[in-house]
Amino acid sequence: MTFLRRFPILLAFSATLLLTLQAPAQISVLPTQGKSLGSASAPEPGKWILFTAGFLPVRPILLDGGKTVQWEGEAGDYAVIYFPPGDAQPVVQRVTLGAAKPGPQPDPDPGARWQVVIFVESGDLDSMPLAQLEITSSLTFRKTLEASGHKLLGVWDKDRPTTTVCDGTVCRQVSAGGKYDAFWAAISGDPLPRVAIAPIGGGAVQDFPLPASAAELLQLLQEARP
């Protein structure tokens, strides 16, 4: 009789257990199949910007209050830019995901690295879209160019007898012309704003309308050929 009285309780417990087994907890894991997982850390929280080798932005996962970022993607190189709090200079680091390819690798094409000059009309700056103004004035964009192997010579006003020439983050005023005559000749008669490029190792100057955004300019530099 005791067993019969307890049987309904045992039956109810068994049913609850079966329902639990039929609905297992779901978990998420990284990386997903076919992807690689990257990570970067800093001593204190900051801002982070990530790009693929093709200059496409990557959305990272922030961890530890902003001290660490994680991301997943295809095997290859990624540019990680960390901005410490305050006025400290950003730190640029290349991160390679996935195993290195076997055997010797060819040297990079020197034509893929460019000297870059941006030409503007000072009177037009107030009406330029914000995305183009970022190209002309953003320290972040200059750092991204450097991390990609390119060199921004300066943002030059076509109507001034002097131009601003930049070496990294240090800029100075110099007389227009001289060794930069080829850049001025390339954009002569063309509408502004405009970008002129030449191989870092030397070569002909090419010029193009200034792209609508920093990402599009980086893509132009990647696809251009001497």
C-alpha positions as YAML, in Angstrom:
chain: A
units: angstrom
residues:
- id: 1
  name: MET
  ca: [0.00, 0.00, 0.00]
- id: 2
  name: THR
  ca: [2.86, 2.33, 0.75]
- id: 3
  name: PHE
  ca: [4.26, 1.86, -2.76]
- id: 4
  name: LEU
  ca: [0.87, 2.49, -4.33]
- id: 5
  name: ARG
  ca: [0.48, 5.73, -2.41]
- id: 6
  name: ARG
  ca: [3.95, 6.93, -3.57]
- id: 7
  name: PHE
  ca: [3.55, 5.84, -7.21]
- id: 8
  name: PRO
  ca: [1.85, 9.09, -8.42]
- id: 9
  name: ILE
  ca: [4.70, 11.14, -6.90]
- id: 10
  name: LEU
  ca: [7.35, 9.00, -8.63]
- id: 11
  name: LEU
  ca: [5.48, 9.25, -11.91]
- id: 12
  name: ALA
  ca: [5.34, 13.04, -11.73]
- id: 13
  name: PHE
  ca: [9.08, 13.26, -10.91]
- id: 14
  name: SER
  ca: [9.96, 11.01, -13.87]
- id: 15
  name: ALA
  ca: [7.90, 13.10, -16.26]
- id: 16
  name: THR
  ca: [9.63, 16.30, -15.09]
- id: 17
  name: LEU
  ca: [13.04, 14.71, -15.57]
- id: 18
  name: LEU
  ca: [12.19, 13.59, -19.12]
- id: 19
  name: LEU
  ca: [11.02, 17.09, -20.06]
- id: 20
  name: THR
  ca: [14.29, 18.50, -18.78]
- id: 21
  name: LEU
  ca: [16.32, 16.05, -20.85]
- id: 22
  name: GLN
  ca: [14.32, 16.91, -23.96]
- id: 23
  name: ALA
  ca: [15.22, 20.63, -23.72]
- id: 24
  name: PRO
  ca: [19.00, 20.87, -23.19]
- id: 25
  name: ALA
  ca: [20.57, 24.27, -22.51]
- id: 26
  name: GLN
  ca: [21.92, 26.12, -25.55]
- id: 27
  name: ILE
  ca: [25.49, 27.50, -25.59]
- id: 28
  name: SER
  ca: [27.41, 29.65, -28.07]
- id: 29
  name: VAL
  ca: [31.02, 28.98, -29.01]
- id: 30
  name: LEU
  ca: [33.69, 30.87, -30.94]
- id: 31
  name: PRO
  ca: [35.06, 30.55, -33.51]
- id: 32
  name: THR
  ca: [32.31, 29.23, -35.71]
- id: 33
  name: GLN
  ca: [33.22, 26.42, -38.10]
- id: 34
  name: GLY
  ca: [35.68, 27.54, -40.77]
- id: 35
  name: LYS
  ca: [36.62, 30.78, -38.97]
- id: 36
  name: SER
  ca: [39.59, 31.84, -36.83]
- id: 37
  name: LEU
  ca: [39.42, 33.71, -33.53]
- id: 38
  name: GLY
  ca: [41.52, 36.79, -32.82]
- id: 39
  name: SER
  ca: [42.11, 38.69, -29.60]
- id: 40
  name: ALA
  ca: [43.97, 41.82, -28.46]
- id: 41
  name: SER
  ca: [44.38, 43.29, -24.96]
- id: 42
  name: ALA
  ca: [45.59, 46.54, -23.43]
- id: 43
  name: PRO
  ca: [46.47, 47.57, -19.84]
- id: 44
  name: GLU
  ca: [43.42, 49.86, -19.59]
- id: 45
  name: PRO
  ca: [40.10, 50.34, -21.39]
- id: 46
  name: GLY
  ca: [40.16, 52.29, -24.64]
- id: 47
  name: LYS
  ca: [38.66, 52.54, -28.10]
- id: 48
  name: TRP
  ca: [39.38, 49.96, -30.79]
- id: 49
  name: ILE
  ca: [39.23, 49.95, -34.60]
- id: 50
  name: LEU
  ca: [39.82, 46.78, -36.65]
- id: 51
  name: PHE
  ca: [40.33, 46.34, -40.40]
- id: 52
  name: THR
  ca: [40.84, 43.33, -42.62]
- id: 53
  name: ALA
  ca: [43.72, 43.20, -45.11]
- id: 54
  name: GLY
  ca: [41.17, 44.45, -47.65]
- id: 55
  name: PHE
  ca: [40.51, 47.53, -45.46]
- id: 56
  name: LEU
  ca: [37.02, 46.39, -44.54]
- id: 57
  name: PRO
  ca: [35.97, 47.30, -40.98]
- id: 58
  name: VAL
  ca: [35.51, 44.48, -38.45]
- id: 59
  name: ARG
  ca: [33.06, 44.71, -35.54]
- id: 60
  name: PRO
  ca: [34.87, 43.41, -32.42]
- id: 61
  name: ILE
  ca: [33.46, 41.99, -29.19]
- id: 62
  name: LEU
  ca: [34.46, 44.16, -26.20]
- id: 63
  name: LEU
  ca: [35.51, 42.31, -23.05]
- id: 64
  name: ASP
  ca: [36.84, 43.25, -19.60]
- id: 65
  name: GLY
  ca: [35.32, 46.73, -19.75]
- id: 66
  name: GLY
  ca: [37.08, 47.61, -23.00]
- id: 67
  name: LYS
  ca: [40.56, 46.30, -22.18]
- id: 68
  name: THR
  ca: [40.20, 43.34, -24.54]
- id: 69
  name: VAL
  ca: [38.63, 42.74, -27.94]
- id: 70
  name: GLN
  ca: [37.84, 39.51, -29.71]
- id: 71
  name: TRP
  ca: [36.73, 38.90, -33.28]
- id: 72
  name: GLU
  ca: [36.42, 36.05, -35.72]
- id: 73
  name: GLY
  ca: [37.09, 35.94, -39.41]
- id: 74
  name: GLU
  ca: [38.85, 34.28, -42.29]
- id: 75
  name: ALA
  ca: [42.53, 33.41, -42.00]
- id: 76
  name: GLY
  ca: [44.73, 36.39, -42.90]
- id: 77
  name: ASP
  ca: [46.08, 39.70, -41.64]
- id: 78
  name: TYR
  ca: [44.12, 42.23, -39.60]
- id: 79
  name: ALA
  ca: [45.02, 45.76, -38.48]
- id: 80
  name: VAL
  ca: [44.17, 46.48, -34.83]
- id: 81
  name: ILE
  ca: [44.23, 50.13, -33.72]
- id: 82
  name: TYR
  ca: [43.97, 50.86, -29.98]
- id: 83
  name: PHE
  ca: [43.23, 54.37, -28.68]
- id: 84
  name: PRO
  ca: [44.23, 54.77, -25.00]
- id: 85
  name: PRO
  ca: [42.25, 57.15, -22.80]
- id: 86
  name: GLY
  ca: [43.34, 60.78, -22.80]
- id: 87
  name: ASP
  ca: [45.74, 62.23, -25.37]
- id: 88
  name: ALA
  ca: [48.08, 59.24, -25.67]
- id: 89
  name: GLN
  ca: [49.04, 58.19, -29.19]
- id: 90
  name: PRO
  ca: [47.14, 55.27, -30.74]
- id: 91
  name: VAL
  ca: [48.88, 51.91, -31.06]
- id: 92
  name: VAL
  ca: [48.73, 50.00, -34.37]
- id: 93
  name: GLN
  ca: [49.32, 46.24, -34.44]
- id: 94
  name: ARG
  ca: [49.06, 43.64, -37.18]
- id: 95
  name: VAL
  ca: [47.43, 40.35, -36.17]
- id: 96
  name: THR
  ca: [47.50, 37.24, -38.36]
- id: 97
  name: LEU
  ca: [44.74, 34.68, -37.96]
- id: 98
  name: GLY
  ca: [45.10, 31.09, -39.10]
- id: 99
  name: ALA
  ca: [48.18, 29.07, -39.92]
- id: 100
  name: ALA
  ca: [50.88, 30.58, -42.07]
- id: 101
  name: LYS
  ca: [51.02, 29.32, -45.65]
- id: 102
  name: PRO
  ca: [53.81, 26.78, -46.24]
- id: 103
  name: GLY
  ca: [56.84, 27.61, -48.31]
- id: 104
  name: PRO
  ca: [58.45, 30.97, -49.14]
- id: 105
  name: GLN
  ca: [56.11, 33.87, -49.73]
- id: 106
  name: PRO
  ca: [56.63, 36.39, -52.55]
- id: 107
  name: ASP
  ca: [57.74, 39.90, -51.65]
- id: 108
  name: PRO
  ca: [54.91, 42.42, -51.53]
- id: 109
  name: ASP
  ca: [54.30, 44.36, -54.72]
- id: 110
  name: PRO
  ca: [55.98, 47.77, -54.20]
- id: 111
  name: GLY
  ca: [53.32, 49.30, -56.43]
- id: 112
  name: ALA
  ca: [50.73, 48.49, -53.76]
- id: 113
  name: ARG
  ca: [52.23, 51.12, -51.40]
- id: 114
  name: TRP
  ca: [51.56, 54.73, -52.27]
- id: 115
  name: GLN
  ca: [52.51, 58.31, -51.58]
- id: 116
  name: VAL
  ca: [49.21, 60.14, -51.20]
- id: 117
  name: VAL
  ca: [48.37, 63.83, -51.66]
- id: 118
  name: ILE
  ca: [44.88, 65.25, -51.17]
- id: 119
  name: PHE
  ca: [44.04, 68.51, -52.95]
- id: 120
  name: VAL
  ca: [41.20, 70.74, -51.72]
- id: 121
  name: GLU
  ca: [39.81, 74.23, -52.15]
- id: 122
  name: SER
  ca: [39.82, 75.85, -48.71]
- id: 123
  name: GLY
  ca: [36.58, 77.66, -49.49]
- id: 124
  name: ASP
  ca: [34.82, 74.34, -50.10]
- id: 125
  name: LEU
  ca: [35.71, 72.69, -46.78]
- id: 126
  name: ASP
  ca: [32.57, 73.94, -45.03]
- id: 127
  name: SER
  ca: [30.36, 72.24, -47.61]
- id: 128
  name: MET
  ca: [32.23, 68.93, -47.83]
- id: 129
  name: PRO
  ca: [30.46, 65.84, -46.44]
- id: 130
  name: LEU
  ca: [31.66, 64.74, -43.02]
- id: 131
  name: ALA
  ca: [33.01, 61.46, -44.41]
- id: 132
  name: GLN
  ca: [35.32, 63.39, -46.77]
- id: 133
  name: LEU
  ca: [36.35, 65.82, -44.03]
- id: 134
  name: GLU
  ca: [37.48, 62.77, -42.03]
- id: 135
  name: ILE
  ca: [39.90, 61.96, -44.86]
- id: 136
  name: THR
  ca: [41.39, 65.46, -44.79]
- id: 137
  name: SER
  ca: [41.68, 65.96, -41.02]
- id: 138
  name: SER
  ca: [41.41, 62.69, -39.09]
- id: 139
  name: LEU
  ca: [44.51, 61.50, -37.19]
- id: 140
  name: THR
  ca: [42.87, 58.08, -37.07]
- id: 141
  name: PHE
  ca: [42.81, 57.92, -40.85]
- id: 142
  name: ARG
  ca: [46.47, 58.95, -41.06]
- id: 143
  name: LYS
  ca: [47.37, 56.12, -38.68]
- id: 144
  name: THR
  ca: [45.34, 53.68, -40.75]
- id: 145
  name: LEU
  ca: [47.20, 54.76, -43.89]
- id: 146
  name: GLU
  ca: [50.56, 54.26, -42.15]
- id: 147
  name: ALA
  ca: [49.52, 50.85, -40.84]
- id: 148
  name: SER
  ca: [48.65, 49.87, -44.43]
- id: 149
  name: GLY
  ca: [52.10, 50.89, -45.69]
- id: 150
  name: HIS
  ca: [51.05, 54.13, -47.42]
- id: 151
  name: LYS
  ca: [52.36, 57.65, -46.74]
- id: 152
  name: LEU
  ca: [50.19, 60.78, -46.67]
- id: 153
  name: LEU
  ca: [52.39, 63.64, -47.90]
- id: 154
  name: GLY
  ca: [49.79, 66.22, -47.01]
- id: 155
  name: VAL
  ca: [46.45, 67.90, -47.62]
- id: 156
  name: TRP
  ca: [47.21, 70.76, -49.99]
- id: 157
  name: ASP
  ca: [45.20, 73.85, -50.85]
- id: 158
  name: LYS
  ca: [45.45, 74.46, -54.59]
- id: 159
  name: ASP
  ca: [45.09, 78.24, -54.23]
- id: 160
  name: ARG
  ca: [47.90, 78.83, -51.72]
- id: 161
  name: PRO
  ca: [51.58, 79.47, -52.54]
- id: 162
  name: THR
  ca: [52.53, 77.18, -49.65]
- id: 163
  name: THR
  ca: [51.33, 73.71, -48.77]
- id: 164
  name: THR
  ca: [51.11, 71.59, -45.62]
- id: 165
  name: VAL
  ca: [53.45, 68.59, -45.81]
- id: 166
  name: CYS
  ca: [53.13, 65.86, -43.17]
- id: 167
  name: ASP
  ca: [55.63, 63.27, -41.98]
- id: 168
  name: GLY
  ca: [53.61, 60.93, -39.79]
- id: 169
  name: THR
  ca: [51.79, 63.20, -37.32]
- id: 170
  name: VAL
  ca: [54.19, 66.18, -37.75]
- id: 171
  name: CYS
  ca: [53.11, 68.75, -40.35]
- id: 172
  name: ARG
  ca: [54.86, 71.86, -41.68]
- id: 173
  name: GLN
  ca: [54.35, 74.57, -44.30]
- id: 174
  name: VAL
  ca: [56.60, 74.46, -47.39]
- id: 175
  name: SER
  ca: [56.67, 76.29, -50.70]
- id: 176
  name: ALA
  ca: [54.53, 74.71, -53.38]
- id: 177
  name: GLY
  ca: [56.30, 73.08, -56.27]
- id: 178
  name: GLY
  ca: [59.83, 71.68, -56.39]
- id: 179
  name: LYS
  ca: [59.96, 67.92, -56.01]
- id: 180
  name: TYR
  ca: [56.14, 67.85, -55.83]
- id: 181
  name: ASP
  ca: [55.64, 69.43, -59.29]
- id: 182
  name: ALA
  ca: [54.44, 66.10, -60.71]
- id: 183
  name: PHE
  ca: [51.56, 66.00, -58.21]
- id: 184
  name: TRP
  ca: [50.47, 69.54, -59.09]
- id: 185
  name: ALA
  ca: [50.72, 68.78, -62.82]
- id: 186
  name: ALA
  ca: [48.59, 65.63, -62.44]
- id: 187
  name: ILE
  ca: [45.60, 67.49, -60.98]
- id: 188
  name: SER
  ca: [45.93, 70.60, -63.18]
- id: 189
  name: GLY
  ca: [42.55, 71.54, -64.64]
- id: 190
  name: ASP
  ca: [40.69, 68.80, -62.74]
- id: 191
  name: PRO
  ca: [37.82, 69.54, -60.33]
- id: 192
  name: LEU
  ca: [38.54, 69.35, -56.60]
- id: 193
  name: PRO
  ca: [38.63, 67.73, -54.09]
- id: 194
  name: ARG
  ca: [41.05, 65.23, -55.61]
- id: 195
  name: VAL
  ca: [43.61, 62.64, -54.56]
- id: 196
  name: ALA
  ca: [46.92, 62.08, -56.33]
- id: 197
  name: ILE
  ca: [49.06, 58.99, -55.74]
- id: 198
  name: ALA
  ca: [52.51, 57.77, -56.76]
- id: 199
  name: PRO
  ca: [54.42, 54.61, -55.82]
- id: 200
  name: ILE
  ca: [56.57, 55.06, -52.71]
- id: 201
  name: GLY
  ca: [59.52, 53.71, -54.68]
- id: 202
  name: GLY
  ca: [58.98, 56.35, -57.40]
- id: 203
  name: GLY
  ca: [56.91, 56.41, -60.56]
- id: 204
  name: ALA
  ca: [54.14, 58.17, -62.42]
- id: 205
  name: VAL
  ca: [51.51, 60.17, -60.54]
- id: 206
  name: GLN
  ca: [47.86, 59.18, -60.95]
- id: 207
  name: ASP
  ca: [44.93, 61.28, -59.79]
- id: 208
  name: PHE
  ca: [41.29, 60.54, -58.98]
- id: 209
  name: PRO
  ca: [38.25, 62.35, -57.59]
- id: 210
  name: LEU
  ca: [38.41, 62.18, -53.79]
- id: 211
  name: PRO
  ca: [36.36, 59.12, -52.74]
- id: 212
  name: ALA
  ca: [33.28, 59.62, -50.60]
- id: 213
  name: SER
  ca: [34.74, 57.97, -47.47]
- id: 214
  name: ALA
  ca: [37.99, 56.80, -45.89]
- id: 215
  name: ALA
  ca: [37.08, 53.15, -46.53]
- id: 216
  name: GLU
  ca: [36.58, 53.85, -50.25]
- id: 217
  name: LEU
  ca: [39.91, 55.66, -50.47]
- id: 218
  name: LEU
  ca: [41.67, 52.70, -48.82]
- id: 219
  name: GLN
  ca: [40.02, 50.39, -51.35]
- id: 220
  name: LEU
  ca: [41.16, 52.65, -54.22]
- id: 221
  name: LEU
  ca: [44.76, 52.42, -52.96]
- id: 222
  name: GLN
  ca: [44.50, 48.65, -52.72]
- id: 223
  name: GLU
  ca: [43.19, 48.24, -56.26]
- id: 224
  name: ALA
  ca: [45.36, 50.87, -58.00]
- id: 225
  name: ARG
  ca: [48.33, 49.71, -60.09]
- id: 226
  name: PRO
  ca: [51.41, 51.67, -61.25]
...
